[in-house]
């Protein structure tokens, strides 16, 4: 990869990558950059910023957010497409064309990237361009990047009997315990794997997630039922700081291959670990937990996030449904030609 090292007219020094391995293209980039620096110094024009510079600043400012790993993954993809480009020159159409099209993992078949996943990439790059325009003053305006339309899919949840089959099919003790606590609390996978002893009070039977660990950026209080307390007690003495560990060390990542094998043994289809959270929420609604309480228990930031579970328990609508009937409620009001009178 070719780099440039230029002494600017104002006395500063510019050293950066050209984003290319071609010497001719690198020379053209060098000459253009030198010309732009002259125009900035002599004519007072706003300096041009590259996409790579924007990525570096954006990632530094987002380093403390809980979804930093995802943002890094998204930006690594876009840097392959726009490295070395003038930030202001990148168009809306180019960004949409640059969205990932397929997922390809080792020893796995290639699968198309869903629109929901593409929207996550769009959200990250949209945030960067908005910051570049509104906060940093690097570009005059940010491109408009609306999300792609996504079909509303049915929420995937399983019954208690299926959940028992799944837990029995998980051979690894630590994975079985993590999954059991997920069914009991509805916590996200990252919150479970990163859970520390300082976040648990077994005497008062509660745990909590700090704001910097929560997706909605606000703390979550988790009451612990009997199953949750039993799982956590089994972890005592295994690690000094983390609740869950593997061979005495913190768990870095979930064993997806082993999870998929357990799902297959349990005879379940298309069941992801995140569907455990959907299952927990579904069980709550079916048992009568009000949606506003479920929102608090699950740490959701918006009410519409829990409304998708409302259809599972429409009991609160029964009295309203009874106000509209085909036949009159009073037998005296039923006319002689109604089915009731004919049967009688």
N, C-alpha and C positions, 0 to 999 in steps of 0.2 A: 504494500500500500504506500503510495507516494504522499509525502507531506510537504508543506511550504513553510519557509522561514523568511519573513519579510520585515524590513524596517519601514515603519509607517512614516508619512511626511511629518506628522506631529512629534515624532521621536519615539513612539511606542514600537513594540515588537510583536508581530503576529506569527504564531507557530500553531499549525493545525493540520489535520488530515485533509486530503483532497477528495477522499471517498472513492478513489479509483486506482487500479493497478496498471493502467495504460499511461505511458510516459507522455504521449502527445496530449491526451485529455488533461493530465495533471498540469502540463505547461499552459494550456489554455485557461485552466482554472486559476493558475498563478497570475497570469497576465490580467485576467478580469478582476481578480481580487485586488491587485495592485492599483488598477485603474479606479476601482470603487473607493479605495482608501484615499486616493488623491482627490476625488470629487467630494468626499466627506470633509477632508481637511480644507480644501481651497474654496468649495462652494457651499459649505454648510449643510450638505444633504445628510439625512438620517442614515447611520451605518446599517448595512445589510447584515442580517443574522442568518446563520445556516440552521438547517433542521437539527443537526447534531448538537449545536450549542443549546437549542431550545430543549432538547431531550435531557441534556445534562442538568440544566437548571431545574427543569420540571421534576426530575427524579430526586434531586437533592431536597426540593421543597416537599415532596410527598414521602420521604423516607420513613416517617414515623407512622404512616397510615397502615391499618391492618391489612389492606389489600395491596400492599406495595409489591409483593411477589407477582401478582397478576399484572400490575401496571408495568413492571420490568419485562415480563414476557411479551406484552403487547408492543412496547416500544422497541424491543429487540427485533420484532418482526418488521415494524415500520422503518427502522433504520436501514434495514437491508434494501428497502425500496427507495428511500429518499436521502440517503447519506450524501452529504456535500451540497445538497440543494439549498438555494435561497428560500428561506422560510415563507416569504411573501409570494413566491412564485408557485407554490403548491396549490392545486385547484381541488375543488370539491369532487369532481369526477375522478381525478387521479387517486384520491383517498379511497373512494368506493371501489375502484378497480384494484387497489392494493390490499383489500381485505382478504384474509386467508380463505382458501376454498376447500382444502382437505385437511384432515387430521391423519398424521402418519406416525405410528409408533413402532418400535422394534418388535418384530415377530407378530405384528398385527396387520390386519387388512386396512387399506386406506378407506376412510369414511368421510363423507362431506361434512363441512362445518355448518352447524345450524345457524339460523338467523339470530337466535338469542345470543349465541356466542359472538357472532359478528358485531352485535350491538354493544357487547362489552368492550371490544376493540375500539368501536366508534366512540364510546363514552370516554375512554382514556385519551384518545387523540383530540377529541373535542375539548376536553378540559385543558389540555396543553395549549391549543390554539386560542382559547378564550383568555387564558392567563397571559399569553404573549401579547394579546391585543388590549385587554382591559387593565392588567396590572403592571406588566413590564414595559409597555409602550414600544414593543419591537415591530409590530405590524399595525397597519391602519385599521384593519377589521379582520375578524375570524371568519372562515368559511362556514356556511350553514350546513350542519351535518345531522339531519333528523334520523332517528332510528328506523330500521327496516321493520315492516309490518310482521308481526309474529302471531301465529295461530295460537289461540288459547287451548292448551291441552288439558286433558283430564288429570287431576291430581292423583299421583300414584301413592296409594297407601295399602297396607295389608292388615289382615285380621290378627287377633291375639294368637290364634292357633298357628297361623303362618309365621308370626314372629317367634314363637317357641321353636318351630321347626328350623328357622334360620339360625337361632342361637345354638341349637344342638348341632347344626352342620358346621359351625365355626370351630375348627380344631385348635387354633391358637388361643391360649387363655387370655392374653392381654387384649386381643381383638374382640373376644367374646365379652370381656368386661367393659371395654369402651362402648361397644354396641348396646349392651344392657343399660348403661348409664345414659346413652343417647335416647333410648326408648323411654326412660324414666324422667328425663329432664327436657328433651327437645333441643339440647345444645348442639351447636354446629361442630363439625369435626375438628376444626382448628382450635376452638375453645376447649374441647375435651383433651386433645393431645397436649396443649400448652397449660393445662390446669395445674396450679401450684398449691402446695399445702397451705400457704398463707391466704388462699382464697376459699378455704373450707373450714366450717365450724360444725363438727359432728355432734357436739353437745346440744347446740341450738338447731341442729339439722338444717343447715342452709349453706349455700355457696354463693359466690358473686363473680361477675365478670366486669373488669374495669373498662372505663369508656374507650381507652386506646386499644382494647382487644375486641370490642364489639363492632359489628358491621354498621350499626346506626350511630356509632360514636357516643353512646350513652350507657351508663352502667346498668347491669341486669342483676336482679336478685333472684336466686333460684332456691325455692323450698325443696328439701330432699325427702322423698318418701322412703318407706322401708327398704325397697329394692335398691335405691340409690345409696343409702347409708351402708347397706351390706356390701355393695361393690367397692365403695371407697375404703371401707375398713379392711378389705382384703389386700389393699395396696400398701398398708402401713408397714414401714421398714424397708421397702424395696428401693426407694430413692430419697435423698435428703430434701430436695426441693419440689420435684415433679410428682404428681399423683400417679400418673401412668408412666411406666418405663419398660424397657425391654433389655434383658440381660444386664441390668444395672445402669443403663444409659437412657437419656431422654429419647423419645420416639420422634424421629425427624419427619418421616412420611408414612402414610397409610399403605398397607400392602394390598394394592388393588387386585393383583392376580389371585391372591388367596381369597379375597372377598368375593370375586366373581365365581370361584370354584364353590364356595359355600352357598352362594345364591343358587347355583345350578343344582347342588345336592339337595337343597330345600325345595326344589321344583318351583322356583319363582322366576318370573320373566321381567327383564328390564328393571331391576330394582337396584337403585344407586344408594350409597350411604346417605345422601341428603334426603332420600325418601323416608328415612327413619324419622326425620324431623316432621315431614308431612304426616306420617303415621301418628306420631305423638299428638300433633295438633288435631287430627281427625278424631282420635279417641277422646280427646278433651271435649270437642264439640258434641260428639255423640253421647257423652256422659252428662251433658248439660252445662258445661263451663261457659259463662257469658263471653261474647267475643271481645269485650273491652278488657276482661281479665286475661283472656288468652293472649291478647296483644301485649299486655304487661309481662306475662310469664315468658313469652317467646322473644321479647326484646325487639318487636317490630316497630318501625318508626312511623308507618302510615297505616291508617285503619283499613284501607283497601287491601293490604296484604293479608289480613285475616278474613276479609269478606269472602274469599274464595273457598273457605271452609263452611260458610253459613248454610249451604244447601244440604249438608250432611245431617242437620237437625232442624227441620222447619217447624218444630212443635209450637214455637211462639206465634206462628201464623194461623194455627188451627181455628181459633175463635173468629178470625176475620174471614177465613174460607167458608165458615158455616153461615155467613150472612147472605151468600148467593147460592140459591138452590133452584132446580128446575121446577119442582112441585112445591106447592104451598105447604108451610109447616102445620097449619091448622087443618085437620081433616074436613071441617065444615066448609073450607074454602076450596076443596078439591072438586072440580066439576064432574058431571056424570060421565064424561067421555074419557076421563083420565084412566091410565092403566090400573090404578088402585081400585077404582070403582068397577072396572070390568072383571078384575080377578075376584073381587068380593061377590 
